[in-house]
Amino acid sequence: MSGSAEPTPVDAKYAGEPPCCCGTDPPPPVVLVAGLTHDPNVVMCAVFRRPVELDSLGLDDEYSNSLGYWKCLFDALHFLWLDSNEFEAFAASAFASPSARVHRMGMELASEGNRARRAYYAWFSTTPDGTESIESYAACPHCAGPLSPAWKWEVCERCSVAVPAPQLPAPA
């Protein structure tokens, strides 16, 4: 073994490709997206949904540490939700609540990220019965404000929330 770190799934997916389009001027917005991946980077390009190097944002170590803490909190709730045992309902209610700590922290981090580049928080939600909420949103899940189409997202400019854009039906 060469002593190098094992590649993450994200590394393998983008092997041999440039880091992202973020060298463009002006740089595109970013979206904070947590999920069950070994890659600790939760900052993705809003346009191409590819990882953005944290160093390129010019934010301090405290911000990076806060991102890591938020990802751990999100992952813990996500694992409890996926486990489908006695804690599933607890985790589902946390994700379904607009005032849940995991959402508040994600939105605060997006707000702080705006110092470097326009940033949004990717909202993950569950329905009351505990299934993942993948339907399109009629309004922002946090403030009920309007959503605007932006790349592969719909975004609320008021509270910096992003939700996946509705999937268009495949052409016949």
Secondary structure as UniProt FT lines:
FT   HELIX           9..13
FT   TURN            14..16
FT   HELIX           21..23
FT   STRAND          30..32
FT   STRAND          43..45
FT   TURN            46..48
FT   HELIX           54..57
FT   HELIX           61..83
FT   TURN            86..87
FT   HELIX           88..96
FT   TURN            98..99
FT   HELIX           101..113
FT   TURN            114..116
FT   STRAND          119..122
FT   TURN            128..129
FT   TURN            141..143
FT   STRAND          148..150
FT   TURN            151..152
FT   STRAND          153..156
FT   TURN            157..160
FT   STRAND          161..164
//
